Amino acid sequence: MGKKDHQVQKEKDRVQSVLQLLKKQAPLTVKQEKYCNSACVERFLKAKGDSAKKAAKQLRNCLAWRDSTGTDNLIADEFSAELAEGVAYVAGHDDELRPVMIFRIKQDYQKFHSQKLFTRLLVFTLEVAIQTMAKNVEQFVLLFDASFFRSASAFMNMLLATLKIIADYYPGRLHKAFVIDPPSLFSYLWKGMKPFVELSPLTMVVSSLDYEESLEFNDLTLYPRAASLRFDSSSVSVPSSAKLGSCSSSRFSFTVSHHFDSLKPWYLSFTDTSASKVGPTNPSQAFSGPAISPLNARSYSFASPVARAPRNNIDVVRKGFFPSTPMPQKTQKLDASMVHHPRTPKPSFLRSPALFFRRDHACQVSRVDKSRESFVPFLKFYRRPYDEMIYRSKMRPPLGGLISIVSPQLRRRHMSISQRF
């Protein structure tokens, strides 16, 4: 206990030394003193390697930047259009109660809006996320949806500006940042800029196409506002004389499924039904026509036994794996001691210089798998539809603006009290 108390006292002395350096430069206002609490000063100290002078300098710059940006005067009414479209919002909290923010900014946004307005929108979203944090939580998660960007350089400028603001004025706040579906050239630009970005170890690039097979978050019925995206079978009245089936042409076949509860009640198949090109050889095939597929488009002699055999006939498949002509039986028995294997050369001290520049493919694959697995807990926030009212309910005054949400319980309680008098 003595060592622990000594460590706590040492941290308090460091915080007091930073505050004394701040007050020597200029006196702090009431709002600035409230902002520079012990947890805030400790984050700045940790970012600057426990250097009191560097932490005090960065904290002074942060206070000046907050005054110039007008952080204390930000309200939701200033970003009514962005809130309606869901450009930047807090989607929820993860298992560790960290707020998860999603940025779905389009490429044309910076053409019609200034950089100062984008900075104010970013700071407003960060402040809302910090307000929703629990007492023991100090970090948040960022999800950048880059699918709306066509230019890799434009998205790179927006990403670097965002990470720069978080690194300078919100140190120790970022837990992880994910860039989802960036433009094709972004990976090359990011590879060159990564060594110069302070928060690059916490930033990962992922693709949403890698998670299409995950059925855990594909159920849209979990979200009532997205239930309208499903196909409603009750809204379609199919007469008895109507025919549901395939609509074929000379090249393709458009088939409608009888299951109305599927998201895509149709599929496209390469079925040639034209009798002008290939005539029917069997009367039973006169109406359907021969099917063209990757199996019979080539000779059956090159197809595998599994492809040539019927799907339900397992015996034929098993026979196809063995040759029809019996192989001659072995007459000689080889001795294991007589077999001479090639001798493995010993590693030499002077190796080729190319080995020093060789990349470890296994290490590279592990990095990709690690970033992919780390994004799985946040996939539900990325696929969850945006709801403006839910996001506004997370805002506390003064960020909430003039629009306030009154819960039904408070409203009923107010009515019951008014009815008493």
N, C-alpha and C positions, 0 to 999 in steps of 0.2 A: 504493500500500500504506500510505503514511503516513496518509492520510485515513481509510482503513478501520480501521487500528489505533486511531486517535484516537476513532472512533465507538464501537468496542467498549469502549474504556476509559471512555468517557463513560457507556455503559449500565451498566457494572459499578459506577461511582460512584453512579449513581441507585439501583441495587439495594441497595448498602451503606447509603445514606442512609435508605431505607425500613426496612431491618432495624434500624438504630440507633434510629429513632423508635419502632419496636415494642418494643425492649428497654428504652427509657427508661420506657415506661408500665408494663410488667410483664415479668418474666423469662419466657422461652419454655421450654416443656418439650421433652423429646427428640422427641416425636411432632410437636409444633408446628414445631420447627426442621427436621425432615425434610420437613414439608409446605411450608414457606416456602423452597423452593429458588429458584434464579435464574429458571427458566422461569415459576414461579408469580408471583413478584413482577413480572416483566415484563408478564404479562397484566393484572395489576391496574394497573400504571402506564399501559399502553396504554388501558385502559378509562377512566381518569381524566385523560387528556390530559397524561401525563408529570408530574403533580403529585405530589411525594413525600408531602406531608401528607395529601392526599385518598386516595392509595393506601394509606398506612399506616392511616388510619382505617377504610377499608373492609376491609382485611385483618384488622384487630383484631376488627371485627364478625363477619367470617367465621369466625375461630377460636373466638369465643364461641358462635356459632351451631352450629358443628360439635360443640362440647362439650355443648351443651344437647340437641342432636338425638341424640347418641350414634352418630356416624358410624363410629367405630372399633369399635363393638360390634355392628354389623349382620351378621347371618348369614342364610343362605337358609332355615333351618328356621323362622324367624319368618314367612315368607311362603309356606308350603307350599301353601295353597289357591290363592293367586294364581299361583304357578308352575305348578300343575296345569292351571289354566284358560287360561294365557297372557294374563294381564291386562297385564303390562308385561315386555318381554324384549328382548334384543339379537338381532336377526334375522340379522346378518352384517356384512360390510364391503363398501364400494363400491370403485370402481376406484382411488380415492386412499387406500385402506386406512382410511377413516373408519368407525367403528362406526355402524350404523343401528339405532335403537331404535324399537319399535312399542308404542304404548299403546292397548289395546282395553278401556277402562274403561267399564262399564255405568253407566247413570244411577242405578240402585238401589244402587250400591256405596257412595256417600257417605251413604246413609240408614242403612246397617248398620255403617259404619266411621267412625271419627273422622277429623278433619282431620290429626291427628298421625300416625295410621297411614298415611294416604295420602302424607304428606310423607316418612315413613321408607321407604315403597315406592319413591317417586320417587328418593330419594337412593341407595337400594340399587341401583336400575337404572343410575343415572348412574355410580356407583362401579364397577360391573361393566364398563360400557362404557369407562371410563377405564383399567381394568386391561388390557383387550384391545387398547389402542392400541399402535401401533409407536413407535419412539423419535422419529421425526421427525413424528409426527401429534399434533395438539393439539385437534382439533375433532371433533364428532359430529353426526349428523343425527337429527331427531325426526320420527316419523310418528304423528299423532293420528287414530285411526279414530273419527270422531264419529257413525257410523251407529247406534250403540246409544243415542244420546241423543234424546229427544223434545222436551225443553225447551232452547231456545237459551240462556236465561239460566243454566241449570245448567251447561251445557258452557262458557259464557263464564267463569264463576267458576273452574272447574277449569283452564282454559287460562291465565287471567291469573295464577293462583297458581303454576302451573308456570313460566311465563316470568319471573315475578318472582324465584323462587328461582334460576333459572339466571343471570339478569342480575346479581343481587347477590352470589351465592356461587360462581358458576362463570363469571366474566367471560372473554370471548374463546373460550369452548368451543363455542358453537353455530355451526354452519355454515349450516344451513337447517332450517326447521320447516314441515311440511305438515299442513294440516287437511283431512281427507278426508271428504267427504259430511256436512257439518254440517247441522243443522236449517235450515228455510227462513228463519227470521227472524235467523239468525246473521249474515248478511252486513250487515244494517242495524245490528246492535249492534256488529259489528267495525268498521264504518265510523266510528262515533262514538267508539269507544275506541282506535282505531289511533293517533291523534296522541299519546296519553298512555302508550303502551307502548314501552319502550326497544328491545325486540327485534322490533318490528313490521316493519321493513324486511326482516328475514330470515324472516318468516312468510308463507306463501302458502296460499290456499284453492283446492283442486282438487276435482274430481268424478270418481269412478271410472267414470261412464257415458261419459265422453269417451274411454275407452281400451278399450271393448268390442270394437272392430273390430281391435284389435291381436292378431294370432294368435301372436305370438312367445312369450307367456307363458301361453297357454291350454292347452298340452300338459301334462296332469296326469301323464303317464307318466314325466316327469322326476323326480318325487318319489314314492318307493315307498310312503310312508304314505298318499298321496292317490290311489293307483291303484285303491283299492276304490270310489272314487266313479264310475268309469266303468262302463258297462253290459257285463257279461260275457255273451257269447253262448253259452259252453259251459255256463253254469248253467241255460239255458232249453232244454228239450226240446220241440220242436215236432212233434206227430204228423203223419203224412202226410195224415190226413183233416181236419186243422185248416186254417182259412182265415184268412189274414192279409190284411186289406184295410181297407175303410172301414166304419165303423159310423155310419150317418146317422140323423138325426131330421128333424122338420119344419123346423128352422131351421139347424142346424149339421151338419157332417160331421166325424167323428173318425177320422182315418186313421193306421194304424200302418205305419211304414216297414219295409222288408225288410232294412235295414242295421242290424244289432244293435250295431255299434261306435260309433254316434253317442251323444252325451250325451242328446239328446232324441229318442228313436225314435218320435215322434208329432208331428203338427201339426194345427191346427184351421183349417178352411176354411169359408167362408160358401157352402155349396152346398145349395140347396133341392131335396130329393128327394121332396117330397110331391106326389102326382098329384092330390090333392083340390083344391088351390089352382089349379094350372096344369096342365091336362091335356096329355098327350104328343101332339105333332103328327106324330111320326114313329114307326113301329114300332120302329126301332132305339133310340129314346129312351124307350121305355116302361119300361125297368128303371132307367135312370139319372136321368131327369128333367132339366128345363132348369136350367142353372147360373146362379146369380145372382152377379154380380160388379160391381165399380164401372164396368166397361166397358159392359155391357148393361143396367145398372139405369137408364140414361138413354137418350135417343134417340141412334142412331148418327150422326145429322146433326151433333151437337155434338162427337162424338169426333174425335180427331186421326187423320190418315191412317195413322200408325204403329199406332195402337190398332185401327183397323178392318181392317187387313191381317193376313193370317196371319203367324205368326212366321218361318216358313222361306221365305216368298215375298218375295224382295228386290225383284223387278221391280215388283210391285204397289205396294210402298212408294215406290219411286222415281217411279212414275207419279202417285201420289197427291199429290206435292208440287207438281205443275204443274197449272194449270187445264185443264179439258177444252175450253173455248171458246178459240180462238186470239185473242190480243191484237193490236190493230192496230199496225202497225209505225210507227216514228217517221218523220215526214216533214220535221220542222224540226230543224236542228242549232243548239244554243244556243252562243253564244260565251261563253267564261269571263270575258272582260273586261266583258261586259254585265251580269253577275250582281252585284248590290249587296248586300253583307252588312251586317248592323247593326254600327254602330261600338261598340267596347267602351268603356264609360265609364272615365275615369281615376279612380284611387282618390283620394278626398278626404281631407283632413287630419282633419276633424271626422267621425268615424264614429259609428255608433249605439252607445250604452252597452251594448246587449245583446251586442255582440261580445266585450266583455271577460269576460263570464260564460259564453261558449260553450265547450263541452267539445270537445276534439279526439277524434273517434270513432276515428281511426286510431291514436292513442296509446293509447286504452283497449283496443283490440283487440290491440295489440302486447304490452301487459302480460299479458293473458289467455294469449296464445300463449307468452309467455316463461315464465310459471308452469307451463303445461302441458308445455312441452318440458323444463323443469328437473326435472319429476317423473318423466320417462320412465326414467332410470337406476335409480330406486328403486321402480319398479312391481313388479319381480320379488320384492322383499322383502315388499311388501304382499300379494301373492297367494300367496306361499310358505306352505304349512301349517306350523303351530307344532309343534315337537318339544321336549319338556321335557328329554330327555336331552342333546340337542345344546346347549341353553342352559346346562344345569348343567355341561357339560364346559368351558365358557368361564370358569367362576368359579374364582378362585384363593383359597387360604386367606388370611384367615379367612372370606371371604364365602361360600365354598362350603359351610360348615356341616359337619355330621356325615356327610353322604352324599358319598362320594368315588368317582370313576370310575377304575378301573384299566384301562389299555389292554391288549389281548390280548398285545402284544409283551412288556410288562413281566411279565405273568403267566407266559408261556411261559419267559421268561428265569429267573424265580424257580424254576419247576419244574425246569428243567435244572440249576440250581446245587444245588438240594436233592437231586437224584438222584445227584450226584457223591459226596456224603458218605454 
